[in-house]
Amino acid sequence: MYVFYIAYIMLWQLFTSFMKIGAFTIGGGYAMLPVIEAEVVVKRQWITSEDFLDMVVLAQTAPGILAMNISILVGEKIAGKRGAIVSALGAGLPSFIAILIFAMFLNQFQDNEYVVRAFRAIRPAVIALIAVPVFKLAKTAKITIKTIWIPILSALLIWLLGVSPIWVILVAIISGAADVEYRKRKNKKTPHS
């Protein structure tokens, strides 16, 4: 009985944590990253920074919404399938409710000068909310002077040349696998002292 009680407390904590994140973060997935990290890595200590970075990478490669994907990955790691479902519901419910409310009243307020100004004022803050996790992820990923060219080149290929992110990811996977294989073969040829 006690084990079931503990399991339900964990599920409730997952639900409320991701519902809070979903309800009070403006700007979408990338803006939510520092808030999710603060909640699940720093405050709750459910996962490590390295696990979080791995989840972000996996969530970006999977189809769907970044924040929803991360909530599913965290929930699954903490409490299995039930945790994944509960975390996804918590993360998605606030947005679903907000969109319903906006859809009901948008026609009445879309030309309101205060609403238009409020959305204009939010835009720069959203850019800052997106920039912060980029720098944190770069630090966690241990980007160095030798490797900084990889994210810069990837960003330029996607932004300036319109290369699909899928191709960039595939090339990165193949290059990483080739580098690992090259290092293995090099280490086999080098005699150990």
Sequence and secondary structure as in RCSB ss.txt:
>XXXX:A:sequence
MYVFYIAYIMLWQLFTSFMKIGAFTIGGGYAMLPVIEAEVVVKRQWITSEDFLDMVVLAQTAPGILAMNISILVG
EKIAGKRGAIVSALGAGLPSFIAILIFAMFLNQFQDNEYVVRAFRAIRPAVIALIAVPVFKLAKTAKITIKTIWI
PILSALLIWLLGVSPIWVILVAIISGAADVEYRKRKNKKTPHS
>XXXX:A:secstr
 HHHHHHHHHHHHHHHHHHHHHHH  S HHHHHHHHHIIIIIIS  S HHHHHHHHHHHHHSSS HHHHHHHHHH
HHHHHHHHHHHHHHHHHHHHHHHHHHHHHHHHHHTT HHHHHHHHHHHHHHHHHHHHHHHHHHHHTT  TTTTHH
HHHHHHHHHTS   HHHHHHHHHHHHHHHHHHHHHHHHHS   
